[in-house]
Amino acid sequence: MSIADLLLMELNTIERTKHKNMDIIKALLKEFEAEFNTTKKFLALVPVDKFDWAPHEKSMKMKSLASHIADLPSWVSLAFTTDGLDFATAPYEEKKVESNEDLLRILTESYENGKAELEKADLQAFDKQWILRNGEQILGDLTKYEMMRIAFSQTIHHRAQLGVYLRLLNIPIPGSYGPSADEQNF
């Protein structure tokens, strides 16, 4: 086998790897967009007159839960643009929300920022360390990929909580991964 043949094989391997990597990012972007679209449907239903309502004394108020959900997609960009977050030096601040339009604006901005970072992400960065802490207390020693997945999962988790809030207020629930009892469209 000649050096030219070996070089050609190497270039083909690099090209296949690049293509495979892009397929992973495309799949993540598709999932991210689907979660964004579903989340929009839920946040549009949040009753402003119930912002201070919670189903239980241990539950978050509706406004706090909804604003947190709207902000979560920005954690995708946080995962790729930082090496961690320390709540001791950067405490969580709830977004100011007065309306459904505010919720949807925050969600859209958060999604667009996260999407932009994911689109330009390098798969080698996926394995880099990302630390969530509160001062000296380590809350999570993760990879950037794991942090991105947590942002996706937290969105889904808290959106499900919001679905319970809406159900208890007798507000019809949109479908998420298929029909709901209220929305039979798949």
Beta strands, then each sheet from edge to edge (+ up, - down):
strand 1: 84-86
strand 2: 129-134
strand 3: 137-143
sheet 1: 1+ 2+ 3-
end
